[in-house]
Amino acid sequence: MFSISPSDPTNLTMIGQPADTLGEFPVSVALSTSLKQACVANSGAKAGISCFNMCPQNGLMPLDTALRPFELNQSTPPAGPLNTVSQTFFNSDSTMLITTVKGDPTKNNTGFLSVFPVVNNAVSQTETRSSPAGTAVLFGTALLPNSSDIFVTDASFGSATLSLSSGNTASTLSSTKIADQKATCWAAFSTLTGTVFVTDVAVNHLVEIDPASGSIVKNLVSTNGNPGLIDLVSAGKFVYALSPGNATVGAAVTVFDVSGGKGSKQISSLALMI
């Protein structure tokens, strides 16, 4: 856990000591400011969730002595990316911790959505799992405001909007097949457009989707020479997407202007100096 200087955001100071995630291959972290807790998803041979209190003076304080396990029969590092843990996150009111887990369609292994409710201000050890119809390789997520529905990407076909029942079982409300996709993985919701943007690590495009209907608003194919896009964030009038680069092209951030509403456009690609 780090504090960030208010005058210099590149100045980080560690608070306390590094914390053991109880696993071997941590891949995702979820934070709840209302609970003052953080939870970490581990993939690999010891897959599962561990949680911590976030203390301003002492840093991360363990809440668990054992993982909330996912039995994936994996190795460390994972033989993936199929059959691995994807993303863990709290819902908007921190009443549940949700995790997407990828399946492996080549082995008839369907992925699932894991839900641990928050009980007495602590993440429960009791889990509900479900595999929404038509999904297989659940990956990135985006919370939809003023809704209990969840937008998820699926690397095997595109994306879907899921609904959670009172028993925390997920069902598919809408789905989107992206014709030229190879591995649709990350997602971000824009409050300005009311749409979700998804990226593909192997295709250099940004796809804008209506989460209610599942219809594609725009498939913006970029010509900036990047190999593809991974994680992204929506902030005000812009969407920022990271390109990891490859052996010939360096990492970059592509900036998209969404100030005009639905139907984004690329405005620049900024090389990262590492």
C-alpha positions as a LaTeX table, in Angstrom:
\begin{tabular}{lrrr}
\hline
Residue & $x$ (\AA) & $y$ (\AA) & $z$ (\AA) \\
\hline
Met1 & 0.00 & 0.00 & 0.00 \\
Phe2 & 1.35 & 3.44 & $-0.98$ \\
Ser3 & 0.56 & 7.04 & $-0.24$ \\
Ile4 & 0.67 & 9.43 & $-3.20$ \\
Ser5 & 2.11 & 12.92 & $-2.84$ \\
Pro6 & $-0.61$ & 15.55 & $-3.56$ \\
Ser7 & 2.01 & 17.80 & $-5.19$ \\
Asp8 & 3.89 & 15.10 & $-7.15$ \\
Pro9 & 1.87 & 12.04 & $-8.19$ \\
Thr10 & 5.07 & 10.21 & $-9.19$ \\
Asn11 & 6.25 & 10.34 & $-5.55$ \\
Leu12 & 5.00 & 7.15 & $-3.85$ \\
Thr13 & 5.72 & 6.19 & $-0.25$ \\
Met14 & 5.06 & 2.65 & 0.99 \\
Ile15 & 2.87 & 2.40 & 4.09 \\
Gly16 & 3.69 & $-0.57$ & 6.30 \\
Gln17 & 5.14 & $-3.65$ & 4.68 \\
Pro18 & 4.31 & $-5.80$ & 1.61 \\
Ala19 & 1.44 & $-8.20$ & 2.36 \\
Asp20 & 1.18 & $-11.90$ & 1.60 \\
Thr21 & $-1.77$ & $-12.58$ & $-0.74$ \\
Leu22 & $-1.78$ & $-16.26$ & 0.36 \\
Gly23 & $-1.30$ & $-17.25$ & $-3.26$ \\
Glu24 & 1.53 & $-17.41$ & $-5.80$ \\
Phe25 & 0.31 & $-15.35$ & $-8.76$ \\
Pro26 & $-1.76$ & $-12.25$ & $-7.81$ \\
Val27 & $-3.50$ & $-10.76$ & $-10.87$ \\
Ser28 & $-6.21$ & $-8.32$ & $-9.73$ \\
Val29 & $-7.04$ & $-6.09$ & $-6.77$ \\
Ala30 & $-10.39$ & $-4.63$ & $-5.64$ \\
Leu31 & $-10.73$ & $-1.65$ & $-3.28$ \\
Ser32 & $-13.71$ & $-0.52$ & $-1.23$ \\
Thr33 & $-13.41$ & 2.95 & 0.28 \\
Ser34 & $-16.57$ & 2.45 & 2.37 \\
Leu35 & $-15.31$ & $-0.82$ & 3.87 \\
Lys36 & $-11.68$ & 0.41 & 3.94 \\
Gln37 & $-10.73$ & $-2.99$ & 2.60 \\
Ala38 & $-8.80$ & $-4.45$ & $-0.33$ \\
Cys39 & $-9.17$ & $-7.93$ & $-1.82$ \\
Val40 & $-6.69$ & $-9.66$ & $-4.12$ \\
Ala41 & $-7.40$ & $-12.36$ & $-6.70$ \\
Asn42 & $-4.69$ & $-14.98$ & $-7.16$ \\
Ser43 & $-4.43$ & $-17.18$ & $-10.24$ \\
Gly44 & $-1.98$ & $-20.06$ & $-10.73$ \\
Ala45 & $-1.74$ & $-23.23$ & $-8.67$ \\
Lys46 & $-3.10$ & $-21.52$ & $-5.52$ \\
Ala47 & $-6.03$ & $-19.62$ & $-7.00$ \\
Gly48 & $-8.47$ & $-17.68$ & $-4.85$ \\
Ile49 & $-9.27$ & $-14.48$ & $-2.96$ \\
Ser50 & $-7.68$ & $-12.90$ & 0.12 \\
Cys51 & $-8.75$ & $-9.66$ & 1.82 \\
Phe52 & $-7.10$ & $-6.93$ & 3.93 \\
Asn53 & $-7.97$ & $-3.91$ & 6.00 \\
Met54 & $-6.43$ & $-0.70$ & 4.62 \\
Cys55 & $-4.92$ & 1.16 & 7.57 \\
Pro56 & $-3.56$ & 4.70 & 6.98 \\
Gln57 & $-0.80$ & 4.16 & 9.54 \\
Asn58 & 0.12 & 0.49 & 9.11 \\
Gly59 & $-0.85$ & $-0.35$ & 5.53 \\
Leu60 & $-2.44$ & $-3.66$ & 4.61 \\
Met61 & $-3.57$ & $-5.75$ & 7.58 \\
Pro62 & $-4.61$ & $-9.37$ & 6.77 \\
Leu63 & $-8.21$ & $-10.39$ & 7.38 \\
Asp64 & $-7.77$ & $-14.01$ & 6.24 \\
Thr65 & $-5.60$ & $-16.97$ & 7.10 \\
Ala66 & $-6.66$ & $-19.01$ & 4.06 \\
Leu67 & $-7.79$ & $-18.29$ & 0.50 \\
Arg68 & $-11.37$ & $-18.38$ & $-0.68$ \\
Pro69 & $-10.31$ & $-21.01$ & $-3.22$ \\
Phe70 & $-10.95$ & $-21.48$ & $-6.94$ \\
Glu71 & $-10.15$ & $-25.04$ & $-8.01$ \\
Leu72 & $-8.62$ & $-24.46$ & $-11.45$ \\
Asn73 & $-6.02$ & $-27.24$ & $-11.56$ \\
Gln74 & $-3.48$ & $-24.73$ & $-12.83$ \\
Ser75 & 0.27 & $-24.24$ & $-12.54$ \\
Thr76 & 2.37 & $-21.29$ & $-11.36$ \\
Pro77 & 2.84 & $-19.38$ & $-13.58$ \\
Pro78 & $-0.50$ & $-20.32$ & $-15.17$ \\
Ala79 & $-0.66$ & $-22.17$ & $-18.47$ \\
Gly80 & $-3.03$ & $-19.61$ & $-19.87$ \\
Pro81 & $-4.65$ & $-17.28$ & $-20.47$ \\
Leu82 & $-7.55$ & $-19.78$ & $-20.57$ \\
Asn83 & $-8.71$ & $-21.35$ & $-17.28$ \\
Thr84 & $-7.39$ & $-18.49$ & $-15.15$ \\
Val85 & $-8.73$ & $-15.83$ & $-12.78$ \\
Ser86 & $-9.51$ & $-12.54$ & $-14.54$ \\
Gln87 & $-10.75$ & $-9.55$ & $-12.50$ \\
Thr88 & $-12.07$ & $-9.06$ & $-8.98$ \\
Phe89 & $-14.13$ & $-6.00$ & $-8.00$ \\
Phe90 & $-16.67$ & $-4.71$ & $-5.48$ \\
Asn91 & $-20.12$ & $-3.72$ & $-6.74$ \\
Ser92 & $-21.15$ & $-0.07$ & $-6.47$ \\
Asp93 & $-22.39$ & $-0.23$ & $-2.86$ \\
Ser94 & $-19.76$ & $-2.73$ & $-1.63$ \\
Thr95 & $-22.34$ & $-5.35$ & $-0.72$ \\
Met96 & $-20.57$ & $-8.07$ & $-2.72$ \\
Leu97 & $-17.18$ & $-9.00$ & $-4.13$ \\
Ile98 & $-17.42$ & $-10.28$ & $-7.71$ \\
Thr99 & $-14.77$ & $-12.14$ & $-9.69$ \\
Thr100 & $-14.67$ & $-13.24$ & $-13.33$ \\
Val101 & $-12.95$ & $-16.56$ & $-14.06$ \\
Lys102 & $-12.09$ & $-17.72$ & $-17.58$ \\
Gly103 & $-12.98$ & $-21.16$ & $-18.85$ \\
Asp104 & $-11.35$ & $-23.18$ & $-21.64$ \\
Pro105 & $-13.73$ & $-23.91$ & $-24.53$ \\
Thr106 & $-11.21$ & $-26.35$ & $-26.04$ \\
Lys107 & $-11.71$ & $-28.58$ & $-23.00$ \\
Asn108 & $-15.44$ & $-27.95$ & $-22.49$ \\
Asn109 & $-14.53$ & $-26.02$ & $-19.36$ \\
Thr110 & $-16.96$ & $-23.11$ & $-18.93$ \\
Gly111 & $-15.88$ & $-20.01$ & $-17.04$ \\
Phe112 & $-17.94$ & $-18.58$ & $-14.21$ \\
Leu113 & $-18.87$ & $-15.49$ & $-12.22$ \\
Ser114 & $-18.03$ & $-15.77$ & $-8.52$ \\
Val115 & $-19.96$ & $-13.73$ & $-5.93$ \\
Phe116 & $-19.03$ & $-13.42$ & $-2.25$ \\
Pro117 & $-21.54$ & $-11.29$ & $-0.29$ \\
Val118 & $-20.35$ & $-8.75$ & 2.27 \\
Val119 & $-21.73$ & $-9.68$ & 5.70 \\
Asn120 & $-21.14$ & $-7.56$ & 8.82 \\
Asn121 & $-18.64$ & $-5.41$ & 6.90 \\
Ala122 & $-16.56$ & $-8.42$ & 5.87 \\
Val123 & $-16.32$ & $-10.44$ & 2.67 \\
Ser124 & $-18.03$ & $-13.75$ & 3.35 \\
Gln125 & $-16.42$ & $-17.15$ & 2.88 \\
Thr126 & $-19.67$ & $-18.39$ & 1.26 \\
Glu127 & $-19.67$ & $-18.15$ & $-2.53$ \\
Thr128 & $-22.22$ & $-18.35$ & $-5.35$ \\
Arg129 & $-20.98$ & $-19.37$ & $-8.81$ \\
Ser130 & $-22.84$ & $-19.21$ & $-12.09$ \\
Ser131 & $-22.02$ & $-19.55$ & $-15.78$ \\
Pro132 & $-24.28$ & $-17.14$ & $-17.72$ \\
Ala133 & $-25.70$ & $-18.57$ & $-20.94$ \\
Gly134 & $-23.47$ & $-18.11$ & $-23.97$ \\
Thr135 & $-20.37$ & $-17.07$ & $-22.02$ \\
Ala136 & $-17.14$ & $-19.05$ & $-21.73$ \\
Val137 & $-14.05$ & $-16.86$ & $-21.21$ \\
Leu138 & $-15.18$ & $-14.04$ & $-18.89$ \\
Phe139 & $-12.54$ & $-11.33$ & $-18.62$ \\
Gly140 & $-12.89$ & $-7.59$ & $-17.95$ \\
Thr141 & $-15.82$ & $-5.78$ & $-16.37$ \\
Ala142 & $-17.48$ & $-2.38$ & $-16.13$ \\
Leu143 & $-20.07$ & $-1.43$ & $-13.52$ \\
Leu144 & $-23.18$ & 0.23 & $-14.92$ \\
Pro145 & $-24.36$ & 3.25 & $-12.87$ \\
Asn146 & $-27.77$ & 3.17 & $-11.19$ \\
Ser147 & $-28.04$ & $-0.52$ & $-11.98$ \\
Ser148 & $-27.19$ & $-3.89$ & $-10.45$ \\
Asp149 & $-26.34$ & $-5.18$ & $-13.93$ \\
Ile150 & $-22.73$ & $-5.88$ & $-14.89$ \\
Phe151 & $-21.05$ & $-5.47$ & $-18.26$ \\
Val152 & $-18.41$ & $-8.15$ & $-18.97$ \\
Thr153 & $-16.12$ & $-8.96$ & $-21.85$ \\
Asp154 & $-15.71$ & $-12.51$ & $-23.10$ \\
Ala155 & $-12.49$ & $-13.18$ & $-24.98$ \\
Ser156 & $-14.14$ & $-15.93$ & $-27.03$ \\
Phe157 & $-16.73$ & $-13.72$ & $-28.81$ \\
Gly158 & $-17.10$ & $-10.15$ & $-27.51$ \\
Ser159 & $-19.14$ & $-9.00$ & $-24.53$ \\
Ala160 & $-22.37$ & $-9.39$ & $-22.55$ \\
Thr161 & $-24.50$ & $-7.56$ & $-20.01$ \\
Leu162 & $-25.35$ & $-9.71$ & $-16.99$ \\
Ser163 & $-28.09$ & $-9.48$ & $-14.39$ \\
Leu164 & $-27.68$ & $-10.78$ & $-10.85$ \\
Ser165 & $-30.65$ & $-12.43$ & $-9.16$ \\
Ser166 & $-31.46$ & $-12.03$ & $-5.46$ \\
Gly167 & $-29.52$ & $-15.26$ & $-4.98$ \\
Asn168 & $-26.46$ & $-13.77$ & $-6.73$ \\
Thr169 & $-26.82$ & $-15.98$ & $-9.82$ \\
Ala170 & $-25.93$ & $-14.28$ & $-13.10$ \\
Ser171 & $-28.02$ & $-14.44$ & $-16.28$ \\
Thr172 & $-27.37$ & $-12.93$ & $-19.72$ \\
Leu173 & $-29.46$ & $-9.87$ & $-20.64$ \\
Ser174 & $-27.72$ & $-9.06$ & $-23.92$ \\
Ser175 & $-24.60$ & $-10.15$ & $-25.77$ \\
Thr176 & $-22.44$ & $-8.72$ & $-28.51$ \\
Lys177 & $-20.48$ & $-10.73$ & $-31.06$ \\
Ile178 & $-17.60$ & $-8.70$ & $-32.48$ \\
Ala179 & $-16.91$ & $-10.10$ & $-35.94$ \\
Asp180 & $-13.22$ & $-9.25$ & $-36.25$ \\
Gln181 & $-12.25$ & $-9.81$ & $-32.61$ \\
Lys182 & $-9.45$ & $-12.08$ & $-31.44$ \\
Ala183 & $-9.48$ & $-11.54$ & $-27.68$ \\
Thr184 & $-11.84$ & $-8.86$ & $-26.35$ \\
Cys185 & $-10.57$ & $-8.37$ & $-22.81$ \\
Trp186 & $-10.99$ & $-4.94$ & $-21.13$ \\
Ala187 & $-13.94$ & $-2.58$ & $-20.67$ \\
Ala188 & $-14.74$ & 0.94 & $-19.45$ \\
Phe189 & $-18.09$ & 2.75 & $-19.08$ \\
Ser190 & $-18.40$ & 6.40 & $-20.10$ \\
Thr191 & $-20.87$ & 8.49 & $-18.10$ \\
Leu192 & $-20.79$ & 11.08 & $-20.89$ \\
Thr193 & $-21.96$ & 8.73 & $-23.66$ \\
Gly194 & $-23.78$ & 6.10 & $-21.57$ \\
Thr195 & $-21.92$ & 3.42 & $-23.53$ \\
Val196 & $-19.15$ & 0.94 & $-22.85$ \\
Phe197 & $-15.83$ & 0.77 & $-24.69$ \\
Val198 & $-13.92$ & $-2.50$ & $-25.13$ \\
Thr199 & $-10.44$ & $-3.32$ & $-26.41$ \\
Asp200 & $-8.64$ & $-6.28$ & $-27.94$ \\
Val201 & $-5.00$ & $-7.10$ & $-27.24$ \\
Ala202 & $-4.56$ & $-8.52$ & $-30.76$ \\
Val203 & $-6.73$ & $-6.07$ & $-32.78$ \\
Asn204 & $-6.03$ & $-2.34$ & $-32.85$ \\
His205 & $-9.59$ & $-1.13$ & $-32.49$ \\
Leu206 & $-11.90$ & 0.46 & $-29.93$ \\
Val207 & $-15.46$ & $-0.91$ & $-29.97$ \\
Glu208 & $-18.28$ & 1.16 & $-28.48$ \\
Ile209 & $-21.31$ & $-0.84$ & $-27.27$ \\
Asp210 & $-24.77$ & $-0.02$ & $-25.96$ \\
Pro211 & $-24.91$ & $-2.18$ & $-22.79$ \\
Ala212 & $-28.72$ & $-2.36$ & $-22.73$ \\
Ser213 & $-29.23$ & $-3.71$ & $-26.24$ \\
Gly214 & $-25.78$ & $-5.11$ & $-26.93$ \\
Ser215 & $-25.66$ & $-3.27$ & $-30.26$ \\
Ile216 & $-22.35$ & $-1.95$ & $-31.56$ \\
Val217 & $-22.40$ & 1.85 & $-31.74$ \\
Lys218 & $-19.05$ & 2.15 & $-33.49$ \\
Asn219 & $-16.05$ & $-0.04$ & $-34.30$ \\
Leu220 & $-13.18$ & 2.39 & $-34.60$ \\
Val221 & $-10.21$ & 0.72 & $-36.32$ \\
Ser222 & $-7.01$ & 2.61 & $-35.56$ \\
Thr223 & $-4.28$ & 3.16 & $-38.15$ \\
Asn224 & $-1.56$ & 4.31 & $-35.73$ \\
Gly225 & 0.47 & 1.10 & $-36.09$ \\
Asn226 & $-0.05$ & $-0.24$ & $-32.57$ \\
Pro227 & $-0.57$ & $-4.03$ & $-32.34$ \\
Gly228 & $-3.66$ & $-3.81$ & $-30.13$ \\
Leu229 & $-5.08$ & $-2.28$ & $-26.94$ \\
Ile230 & $-5.35$ & $-3.57$ & $-23.39$ \\
Asp231 & $-6.53$ & $-1.74$ & $-20.26$ \\
Leu232 & $-8.45$ & 1.50 & $-20.63$ \\
Val233 & $-10.15$ & 4.19 & $-18.58$ \\
Ser234 & $-12.94$ & 6.68 & $-19.27$ \\
Ala235 & $-12.52$ & 10.16 & $-17.80$ \\
Gly236 & $-14.78$ & 13.05 & $-18.79$ \\
Lys237 & $-14.52$ & 13.82 & $-22.50$ \\
Phe238 & $-11.84$ & 11.22 & $-23.19$ \\
Val239 & $-11.12$ & 7.50 & $-23.21$ \\
Tyr240 & $-7.49$ & 6.52 & $-22.67$ \\
Ala241 & $-6.38$ & 3.06 & $-23.88$ \\
Leu242 & $-2.99$ & 1.45 & $-23.32$ \\
Ser243 & $-1.17$ & $-0.39$ & $-26.08$ \\
Pro244 & 1.49 & $-2.81$ & $-24.77$ \\
Gly245 & 3.60 & $-2.64$ & $-27.91$ \\
Asn246 & 5.70 & $-5.52$ & $-29.22$ \\
Ala247 & 9.23 & $-6.26$ & $-30.46$ \\
Thr248 & 9.05 & $-3.48$ & $-33.08$ \\
Val249 & 6.55 & $-0.95$ & $-31.65$ \\
Gly250 & 6.85 & 0.64 & $-28.22$ \\
Ala251 & 4.09 & 0.96 & $-25.63$ \\
Ala252 & 1.70 & 3.86 & $-26.13$ \\
Val253 & $-1.48$ & 5.48 & $-24.86$ \\
Thr254 & $-4.17$ & 6.17 & $-27.45$ \\
Val255 & $-6.59$ & 8.99 & $-26.60$ \\
Phe256 & $-10.15$ & 9.02 & $-27.93$ \\
Asp257 & $-12.44$ & 12.05 & $-27.90$ \\
Val258 & $-16.04$ & 11.25 & $-26.86$ \\
Ser259 & $-17.14$ & 14.85 & $-26.22$ \\
Gly260 & $-19.58$ & 14.68 & $-29.11$ \\
Gly261 & $-21.54$ & 11.82 & $-27.53$ \\
Lys262 & $-21.89$ & 8.34 & $-28.94$ \\
Gly263 & $-19.46$ & 7.51 & $-31.72$ \\
Ser264 & $-15.89$ & 8.18 & $-30.58$ \\
Lys265 & $-12.91$ & 9.28 & $-32.62$ \\
Gln266 & $-9.18$ & 8.90 & $-32.15$ \\
Ile267 & $-7.27$ & 12.12 & $-31.52$ \\
Ser268 & $-3.72$ & 11.06 & $-30.61$ \\
Ser269 & $-1.34$ & 8.25 & $-29.73$ \\
Leu270 & 1.30 & 9.07 & $-27.12$ \\
Ala271 & 4.46 & 6.97 & $-26.88$ \\
Leu272 & 5.50 & 5.98 & $-23.36$ \\
Met273 & 9.07 & 6.58 & $-22.25$ \\
Ile274 & 10.04 & 3.66 & $-19.99$ \\
\hline
\end{tabular}
